[in-house]
Amino acid sequence: MSLKQTIYLAFDVEIFNTEEVAQAEKRAFEANGELYCWKTTGKSNWLEKDISLSDVLGILVLPKQLPEQIDMPDDENDFD
């Protein structure tokens, strides 16, 4: 019987501002990668494949074949 397990990987990435979409697209083409948006709402953070400008902190290039959505750690609460 097989098990399903989540593996966390680390990538060095360059984060582009939302007005730098053309630069991000060029970098994705050069690196044979795909664009992801770093999205946030409240304390939650995640990466979402493709371009969207709603609730986006930045745009980055990741290798192909990754999931449509990648969860990231939530923001820490400094007031706890």
Secondary structure, DSSP 8 states (H G I E B T S, - for coil): --------------EE-GGGHHHHHHHHHHHTEEEEEEEEETTEEEEEES---TTEEEEEEEETT--SEEEE-----TT-
